[in-house]
Amino acid sequence: MLGVILLSPLLGAVLNGFVVPKANKMLAHLLGVLAIGLSFGSALLLFQQFLAGGGEPSITYVFEWIQAGKLRVPVEFVVDRLSALLLLVVTGIGMLIHIYAGGYMREEKTTFRFFAYLNLFIFMMLLLILANNLLLMFVGWEGVGLCSYLLIGYWYSEGANADAGMKAFLTNRVGDFAFLIGIFMTYRLFGTLSFSELRAVVSSSASFDAYTLQQLTLITICFFGGACGKSAQLPLSIWLPDAMAGPTPVSALIHAATMVTAGIYMMTRLNFLFYLAPFTMEVVAWVGAGTALFAATIAAVQWDIKRVLAYSTVSQLGYMVLACGVGAFDAGVFHVLTHACFKALLFLGAGSVIVAMHHEQDMRKMGGLWRSLPITHALMLIGVLAIIGFPGLAGFFSKDEILWRAYLYPGSGHYLWAVGAFTALLTSFYMVRLLALTFYGKSRLDHHTGKHLHEISSIMWAPLIILALLSIGVGYLGVPGLLAIPGVKPHILADYLEPIFAVHQQVKETWAFAGAHHEPFWEALLMLVSVVLVFLGSSIALFSYARSSQPNLGPWPAPGARLYHLLSNKYWLDELYARFIYSPLGDIGEFLWRIFDIKIINGLLNGLGYTILGISGFASFKMSGSVHRHAIFMIAGMLALLYFLL
């Protein structure tokens, strides 16, 4: 079963890349969908068998990969409650995106290359999820980075798209370097890279000495650096908004089900190490909260429909990282699950709008589309309500669970909750703003676009309907006990994942608050505050952009003009990087090239060559081939020898 799950996407990538005729777009699409569909069907069967077997983890040994001294790294795959769940998310959402992509890319000439990259992307993500050791996970980790580069820069003939792919690739290399250092330090400290063996060591130890705990702090900081790269957290969040350069199905796949959740998955997989590093957890929590707020403020002033969703993804990832930082790993995974559904729905819905608008993405040129695109409007409305946390939809349950667990965090928990709650207000504002600018108010379409506006084909809206249903229903896997919905067991997902987060007693006592579900009055009050903030942000957006006869489609008037300028320029983060990182590194590189490389290295090598050339020239003087010269030297040598002897 694991072989089918893993190898189907890989085989699809190989066939589409090297076998399928380039001109046969329908065959390329069909093969890509079948490859992922077979993987998803096998994942469903595997999950069913896994639950029937009691949910006990199993490790499948394939072969010995590396054997060098004491270092042993086999190719092993682990199926436990976490990996089995993520298999369904990646293959299920991935299959829907593949189906949708057939309609979206129907005018593209090189779809064989597109679906080859998509299949390879899924394979690398599955490898990352199933790996039972850090080094094999790193192979999948680098693989998704490579595939993101290929897909973001898919339309590489335009320089901006190629630059966006390179930006994503290089930014991720910074985090990957930190992740690799963490892997080295882990092996040095524990002598193993296996997740199961590391967990056994941590669980069997009653306590660790101060040196080990210090090393664990450094290791987890390095791992979190890797997560910042993949999951687009500050200060490595700059690549994700530019990833919009790729086709919309690529954006949906990266943002919803694959690459950006890799960092959350890695921290969740290594939760038993993070629990032992409270300083790291504090850093993780504040970076997550700061990233969520940072991205939400920028999203509030964007006009490109895909960029709004991109910054929304960065913000929602901040919520997931915040959950990991406060020890609520199960809530983080819950938000990964809900976010995968409604963010895929929103991106694919935005793609449908873009196709209908003849690839126009500026919301200032839209408006009033609900009449011409009723299906897309209804489906995107569900996605927007889900992400803002409207009561009863998926985002309401997962977001409020994170905020509640953040509030329970000792020390800075109340401040973390305040940042998260204000971010929720901003989320409702910018997402309803997107909905209002796109679908409501007066039409701002040009005559040609308005005349040819039409609803998308069934092959595109069918996956959206499934995602909309999931965006409504998947939240009921984590209904809090406070609500006690009849017939629905509370905390289904948390109970399912509980064995993943079971650590030794000392850590359980230290982090007992993380699983707390007491104080119903405060939980109900905070939930009510969250709902009020959602309605407040939504009302402001509707009044400003839907009900107003002349919505403000330019900079904010004074006194908010300076703030708008700051946010629209993304806090000048790219410019700061260019001035203080890219430019100095470029100057250093040019100096090393001109002085060290050309003058020193090249000088030494050229000098050595000229010296040898001179010596060989002198020696070759005696080997000219002239009989007369040779005779003269022979006679001179004989006379010298006779003189020496006599």
N, C-alpha and C positions, 0 to 999 in steps of 0.2 A: 504493500500500500504506500509506504513512504517513497519507494522508488518511482511509482506512478506520479505521486504528488510533485516530486522534485524534477523528474526527468521529462515530464510532458511539456512544461514551458521551455525547457532547454532544447528539446527536440523541435518544438515549434519555431524557436529562434533560429536554429540551424537550417531547417527546411525553408523558412521564409527568406533567410539571408543568402542561401547558396543554391537552392534547388528550384523553388517556385519561379516560373517565368516572370520577369519584371513587369510585363504589360498586363498580367492577369490580376487586377485589383480585387475582384470578388474572391478568388481563390486565396489570396493573401489574407484577406479579412476572415474568411471561413476557417482557415488553418489556425490563425491566431486565436480565434474564439474557441475552437475545438480543443486546442492545447490547454487553455486555462479552464475550460468547462470540464475536461477530464480530471484536471487537478482538483477542482472544486468538488466534483462528485466523489472523488476518492477521499478528500478531506472530510466530507460529510459522513461517509462510511467509517472512516477512522475514528471520528468523534463519537459516533454511535457505539462502536465497539469499545472505545475507551471508557465511556460512561457505564456500559454494561459490565465492564471488568472492574468496576468499583472506583475508577478514577486514579488508579495507582500509576505512578510514573514508570516508564520503561525506556531503556537505553538500547539502541541498536548499533552494534559494532559492525563496521564495514571493512576497513583495512587499516593497517598501520601506516600512517602518513610520514611522521618524522620520528626517528630513533637516533639520538645523538647523546652519548654518555647517559646521564640520568634523565635527560629530557625525553619524554615520550608523549607524542601528540597523535592519537588515532583519529580517524574520521568516524565520529560517533554522532548519532542523532538522538535527541531526547524528546519524548512525547509525554508531557505532563499537562496539568490543568491550564497553564499559561500558554505554552506553545500550541496546544490543540485548539484553544480559542482563537489565537492570532492567525492560525492557518485558515480558519473559516473567514476571518475578516479580510485577509489579503487576497485569497483566491476568489471569494464571493464578490467583494467590491471590484476587484480587478476584472472579473468576468463581465460585470455590468458595464464597466468603462470600455472594455474591448468591444462589446456589442455596439455601444453608442458611437465609438470611434469610426465604425464602418460608414455611418451616415455623415459624420462630421468631415471625414477625410475623403469623401467620394470624388472630389475634384482633384485630389492630389495624384501626381504621377508615380511617385516612389513609395507607395504604401507598403510594398514588401519590406523595405528598410524600416519603416515606422513600426510595423507589427513585430518584426524581428527584435527591435530594441525593447518594445513593450514586454514581449515574452521573456527576454533576457532579464529585464528589470524584476519581474515577478520571481523568476528562478533565484536571483541573488537575494531577494528579500526572504524567500522561503529558506534558503541556506542559512541566512543570519538567524532566523527564528529557531530552526531545528538544531543548530550546532550545540554540542555539549561541552565545548571548551572555548576559551577566549580566542585562540589563534584561528580556529575554523570560523568563528563568528566574525573575526576581522577580515577574512576573505570575502564573506557576504557583505560586510560593512564597506569595504573598498569597492566591491562590485556594484552596489547601488549608487555609490558616488560616480563611478564611471558611466553607468547607464543614464544617470541624471544629466551628466555632461553631454552625452550623445543626444538625448531627447530635448533638452532645453535649447541646444544649438541645432536642432533638426533642420531649420531653415537657415543653414549656415551661409548661404549666399549673401545675406544681409549681415553686415559687419556687427551691428548691435546684438543680433541673436548669438553670433559666435562669441562675442565678448561676454554676454550673460552666462553662457555655458562655461566659459573659462573662469569667470568670477566664482561661480558655484563650486567648480572643481578645486580651485586654489584655496578658497575660504575653508572648504571642508578639510583640506590637507592640514591646516593649522590644528583643527580639533583632532584629526586622525593621529597627528604626531603625539599629542598629549595622551590619547588612548593607548598608543603603542608603548609609551613610557610606563603607563600604568600596568600594561601586560607584563613588561620586563620586571617591574618591581614586585608584582604579585608572585611571579615564579621564584624570584629571589627570596621572598619572605616565606612562602608556603611550599615551594618545591613542586607545584602542580598548577596546571591551567584548567583542569576539569571543573565544571560547575558543581557536579555532584560531589567530587572530592573536597572542593573548597567549602561547600556547605557542611559536609561531614566534619571537617576540621573545626569550623566555627561552632557547630552545634555541640561537639563533644568537649569543648574547652569550657571549664567553669569560669575562667577569667583570663585576661591577657595582661602582660606587663606593660609598663608605660611606653617602652620602646616600640612594641608591636602596635599599640594603639596610635602612636605617632606615625608609624609607617602606614597604617591603615588610612589615616587622615590624608596623607600625601597621595596614596594610591587612589582613593575615592575622588580626590580633587582632580587628578589626571583623568579618571574615567568621566567625570562630569564635564571636563574640557572637551572630550570627544563628543559627549551628548550635546554640548552647546553648538558644535559644528553641525551635526546632523539634524538636530531639532531646532535650529535657528534661534538660539537664545543669545542675549547680549553677552559679549560684544561681537559675536559671530553671526548675527541675524541678517546681515546686509545682503546676503545672496538670494534669499527666498523671494522677496518682491520682484527682483529681476528675472526670476525663473519663469515669469509670465511670458517670456519671449517664445517659449515653446507652444505647440498646439494645445488647445484647451483640454483635451483628454489627458495629455501629459500633466498639466497642472492639477487636474483632479486626482490622478494616480499618485503624484508626489505628495500632495497636500493631504490626501484623505487616508490612504491605506498603506503607503510604503515608507519612503525614505525618512520623512520627518518624524515618524513614530519610532524609528530605530533607537534614538537616544533614550526615549521613555522606556522602551522594552529592555534595553541594556541595563538601565538603573534598576528596573523592577526585577530582572533576573538576578542581579547582584545585591538585592535588598539586604541580605544578611551581612554584607560588608558595610553598607551605608548606615545601618542601624548602629554600628560600633563607632561611627565617626560623627558625633553630634555637631562639631564645628562645620563639617562639610554639609550636613543637613541644613544648618542655618543659612549657609551660603546658597545652597540650592533653592531654598524657599524664597529668599529675597531676590535672587536673580530671576526666578520664575515670576514672582509678583511684579518686579520692575519691568520685565519684558512684556508682560501682559498689558500693563498700563502704557508703556512706551509705544507699542504697536497700535493700541486702540486709539490713542490721540492722533497718530498719523493717519489712520484709516478714516477719521472723521472729516478730513479735508481732501480726500482723493476723488478724482472725477472719472478715472478709468475703472470700469466695473470689475475687471479682473484684479487690479491692484488693491481695491477695497477688500476683496476676498483673500488676497495674499497676506495683507497686514492682519486681517482677521485670523488667518491661520497661525501667524506668529503669536498673536495674543492668546488664542486658545491653547497653543502649545505651552505658553507661560502658565496657564492654569494647571496643565498636567504636571509641569515641573514643580510648581508650587505644591501640588498634592504629594509628590515624591518627597519634597523637602520637609513636609510636616509629618512624614511617616505614613501617610494615607495612600500607599501604593495601590491598593485595590480601587480607591476612588479615581486615581490617575488612569488605571486601565479601563475603568468604566467610562471615563471621558474620552479615552482613545476610541472606544467602541462606538459611542454615540456620535462623536465628532466625525468619524469615518463615514457615517451614514449621511448626516445632514451637510457636511462639507462637500462630499461627492455630488450630492443633489444640487447644491448651490453652484458649483463650478460647471457641472453639465448643463444646468439651467441657464447659466450665463453664456455658455457656449451656444446654446440654442438661440438666445437673443442676438448674439454676435453674428451667427449665420443668417438669421432673418434680416439683420441690419446691414448685410453685405460687408461683414467684418469691421463694422464700426464699434468701438469700445468706449467712446466718450459719452457718459450719461447725460451731459448737457445737450446732446443732439438726439435724445430719446424723448420719453414722456408719452403717456396715454396709450401704451402698448397693450394694456389688458384687453382692449376690444379686439385687436387683431391677433393676439397670442394668448387666448384664454387658457389653454392647457398649460403652457409654460408659466403663465402668471399664477395659476392655482398651485402648481407644484413648487414654484419658488417661494410662494407665500408660506407654505408648510415648512420649507427649509429655513426661512428667516425666523419664523415663530419658534422653531426648534432651537436655533443657535442663540437666540436672545433669552431663552429660558422661560417661554410662555408656559403657564401651568398646564400640566398634563402631557407635554411633549418631551422628547428625549433629553434635550439640553437642560430642562428644568431640574430633573432629578440628578444628573451628574454634576452640573455646576453647583447646585446648592449643597450637595454632599461635600464637594471640595471646600466651599466656603465655611461650612459647619466644622469640618475637621481642622481647617486653618484657625478658626476661632478657638478651638480647644488646645491648640499648640501652646505649651507653656512659655512664658516670657513675652515674646513678640507676637503672639497669636492674634491679639485684638487688632494690632496695626496691620498685619497681613490680611486679616478679614476686611479691614477698611479699604485697603488698596484693591482687593479683589472685588468688593462690592461696587466701588466707584468705576472699576473697569467694566462691570456688568451694565452700569448705567450708560457708559460710552458705547458698549456693544449694541445695546438696543437702539441707541441714537443712529450710529452709522449704518447699521443693517436696514433699519426702516427707511433711512435716507436713501439707501441704494434702491429699495423697493419703490419708494415714492418717485424718485427721479426717473426710474426706468418705466414704470407701469402706470403711474397716476398723473394727475394734472393735465395741462394742455400739451398737445403733441408739438414737439420741436423738430420733427423729421423734415428733411428736404423732400421736394416733390417726387423725385425719382425713387427714393427709398420707400416712401409711404405708398406709392403706387404698386410696388412689387413686394410688399410685406406679406408674409404668409407663415402659417404654423409649420412646425418641423414635421418630419416624416415619422411614421410609427416606430421605425427601428431606433429612433433617437428618444422618443418620449416614453417608450415601454420601460427601459431601465430607470427612468426618472420616477415612474409610478411605484416601482418596487422600492426605490430608495426613499420615497416619501412615506410609504407604509412603514418602513424600518425606522425612519426618523420620528414617527409617532409611537411605535410599539416597543422599540428596543429599550427605552428608558424604564419600562416596568420590570426590568431585571434588577433594578436597584431602588425600588420604592422604600423610602425610610419608614421605620416602624411607627413614627409619629402619625403618618397618614392612614395606615392600616386599611388599605383598600380591600373590600371583601373579595375573597377568592384569589387574591394575589399575595403570595408569600413575600414578606419584606426581606431585603438584602439578599436576594438570590445569588447575585454575582459575587458579593463579598463572601458569602458562605462557601461558594464554589471555589474561590481562590484562596481561602484561608490556609490550606496546607502549604501554599507557596511562600507565605509570610510567617510560617511557624519557625521561630528561632529559640535559642536556649532561654532558660527561665530568667536569667539576669536581664537580658535585653527586653524580654516581655514585660518585666516589671518596670523597666526604665521608660518604655514606650507604651505603657498601658493605655494612656490617653488616646492613642491613635485609633483604637478600636472602640472608643467610648460612644455610646448612644444614649446617654442619660440627659438630665436636665431638659425635659420636654418643653418647659415654658420658654427657655431661651432659644431652643432650636426652632420653635414655632414663631417666635418673635423675629428672629433673623430671617427665617423663610419669608415672613410677611414683608419685612423691609426689602428683601431682594425683589419680590413681586412688585412692590410699589416703585422701586427704582426702574424696573423694566417698563412699566406703564408710563413713568415720567419721561424716560428717554425716548420712548416710541411716540409719545404725544408731542414732544418738542419737534421731532423730525417730521411728523405728519403735518403739524401746523406750519412749519417752515417751508416744506417742499411739496406738499400735496394739496393742502387747502388754500395756500396763498395763490392769488391770481398771478403774481409776479415773483416767483421764487428767486432768491439770491443765487446766481450762478457764477459769481465772481468772488474776489477776496472779501473777507468780513469787513464791515465798516468799523471805524474807530469806536471804542478803544480796543477792539479785538484785532486790529489790522496787524500789529506786530506779532501777536500770537499765531495768527494765520500764516504769516510769512515764515515763522519758525517751523510750524508743523508741515507746511507744504514743501519746505526744503528738507524735511526729515531730520531736523535738528542738525543739519549739515554734517551728519555722521560720515557720509562718503567723502566729503571734502576734508574733514579732519583726518580720516585715514590716508587720503591722498597726500596731505601736507606732512603729517608726522610719521607715517609708516612707509607708504609707497615711494614718495620722493626721496627720503633719506636712504632707503634701501637701494633705490635706483642709483643715487649718487655714489654710495659705497660700492655697488657693483661696477659702476663705470670706472671708479678709481682703481679697484682691484684689477679690472681688465686692462686699463691703460698702463698702470705702474707694475703691478705684480705679474700679470699674465704676459703682456707684450715685452716689457723691458727686462724683468728678472727671469721668468720661466723661459720665454722665447730667446732672451739673450744668452742664457746658459746653454740651451740646446743648440742654438745657432753657432755660439762660440765653440762648443765641443765639436760640432760638425766641421767648422772651418779649420780647427786644429788638426783633426784627423785627416782632412783633405790636404793640408800642408805637409804633414808627415808622410802621407802616402805619395804625394808628388815628389818629395825629395828621394824617397826610396825607389820610386819608379824611374828615376834618372839613370840608375844602373841597369835597368831592365828595358833598354830602348830597342833591343833587337839588332843593333849595329855590330857587325863582326869586328870592325876595326877598333871601336871603342872597347869592346870586350877584351880584345887582344892587348890593347894598351894597359887596361886595368890588371890583366893577368901578369904581364911583364913587370909592371910596377909592384905588384904584390910579391912576385918572386924575388925582385931585387931587395925589397924591404925585408923579406924573410931571411935572405942571405946575409944582409947587413946585420940583422939581429943575431943570427947564429955565429957569424964570424967576428 
